[in-house]
Amino acid sequence: MCEIEIRRPKIDEQNQIYEFFNLVITHTYQKEGLSELKDELNDEIETKKKFLADDFASKGGKRFFLFAYDENQIIGSIAYGEPNSILVEVTKGQLRHIPEVGSMLVHPHYQNQGIGNMLLQAIYQALRNKGISEFCFDSGYQQAQIIWTKKFGTPLVFLENYWGENSHHMIWRKNLADV
């Protein structure tokens, strides 16, 4: 691993970013034992592509992505933007005006090497630069929930069996002063 660069995406990297989304999300579904959920997998990839299009169209105003690069290879992503429908509905609108941090993906060959923490610190700084003091975050991936619970503590909302038997969903609300 060389020196990691974290920066905004360029429009001419769109196809490379799409390949990254496809690789990492497919790997995540395999790791979580969800490979048979082809429609959901494709929906997740298409959602990330839409978020990226929103970022490019709004110049980071509606959705704001940062990517981690090792030389010219994309190895990680993170974004913030409007909270997803689960966050808004489950909290009865409580999180409606709080940006959601998400699209946190790390290339399988770079996981557990601190890339995620680097991306989090960079997005925290981007939020601070915009005068934003808090964010929300959610996760339905069981293995990721272990990491997020260690990092963010007890979730604000724990949705037991939300995705099916023993498949929960967790929602956090965090102040930037506390992370």
N, C-alpha and C positions, 0 to 999 in steps of 0.2 A: 504494500500500500504506500503510495507516494503522498505528497501533500494534498489534502482534500480541499477543494474549493466549493463554497456554498454561494449560490447566486440565483438570480432570476432566470427563468427560461427564455430562450430565443425562439422566435417563430420557425426558423429553419431547422430546429431540433424536434419539431412536432412528431415526425415518424419515429425517431429514436425514443422519444418519451412514450409514445404508444407501445412500442416494443417492451420498454421497461415496465409499464403498467401490466401488460399481458403476462410477462415473465413472473413478476413478483406476486401478483394477485393469484395466478394459477398455482404457484408454489405454496402460497398461504392456504388456499383451499385444499391442496393435497395434504399439507401438514396438519390441518384441522380435521381431516377425514371427511371433507365435503366435496370431493371430486365429482360425485354423481350429480351434484346440483348445477348442471350446465347452464340453465337459464339464469340462475342467480349469479353465477360466475360471470357470464357475459354482461348481465346488467351492471355488475360492479365495475367492470372494465369500461363500459360505455359511460357510466356516471363519471368516472375519472376523466375521460376524454371530454365530456361536456364541461366539467369544471375547468379543465385546461382552456377550452374554447372561451369560457366566460372570463378567464384571466386575461387571455390575449385581447379579447374584444373590449374589455373595460380597463386595460392597462393596469391590472391589479386592483381595481376598485371594487369589483364584485366578489372576486375570488383572487387570492394572492398566494402564488406558489413560490417555493424555494426548492432548488435541487442541489444535491451533493454530487460532485464529480471527482473521479480519480482519473487524472489526465482528461481524456475526452469521453470517458465512459460514465454514464449516469448510474449512480449507486444508491441514491436515496431521494425521497421527496417528502414534502410536508406543505400544508396550505392552511389558510384560514379564510373564512367567509361566513355567509349566512348559515345559521344552524339548520340541520336536516329536520325533516318532518317528525321523526321519532322524538328528538330533543324537545321540539315545541309542543307536540301533542301530549306526551307523557307528563310533562311538567306543567300542563295547562297554560302554556304561554309564558311561563316564568323565565325561560331562556331565549325568548323570541328576539331580543335586542342584544344578545351577547354573542360575539363571534365564536364560531366553532373551529377548533384546531382539528385537523384531520388529514386524510390522504397521506398518512405517515407510513411510508413504505421503504424498506431497505433491501437491496439486492441480496439474495440468499448467500452469496460468497462473502458478503461484508457484514452479515449479522453478528451481533455480540462483539463488536469491535469499537463501540462508542459512536458510530455514525448517527444513530437515532438521537443520542444526547446532544451531539453537535447541531443537528437539525432543530431540535427543541429549543436550544439556546438562541439559535438564529431567528426562529419565529417569535420567540418571546421578545427579542430586541425589536423586530419589525412591528409587533403590536405596541410596544412602548413608544416607538417612534411616531406612531399614529395617535398617541394619547389614550390608548386602550389599556385598562387596568385589570380586566378579567377575561376569561374565556371558558368555554365548555368543551367537553370531549366525551366521546362515547366509544364503546367497543362491544362487539358481539363475538369476537374470536376468543376462545377459551385460553389459548396459550398467551395471547397478547394481554388478556385481562390480568394475568399473574404479574406481568411487568408493570402495567398501569397501576395496579393496586399498590405495588411497592413504591412506585414513583409519586402517585397522587393521593394515596391513602384510601380510606373508605369512600365508596362512591356516594354521591348525593342520592341517586336512585339505583336500586337493584331490582331488575325485572326478572324474576325467577321463571324459568322455563319459557321465556319469551319466544325463542326460536324452536322450541320443542323440548322434550324431556332432557333435563340436565344441560340445556343450552340456554344460558342466561344472557342478558344484556345489561351493561353498566353505563351509568352517566355520571360524569364529574363536572363540578363547577369550581374553578380555581381562580384565585386572585394572583396576579403576577408577583406581588410582594411575597407570596408564600412558596414560590417555586424556585 
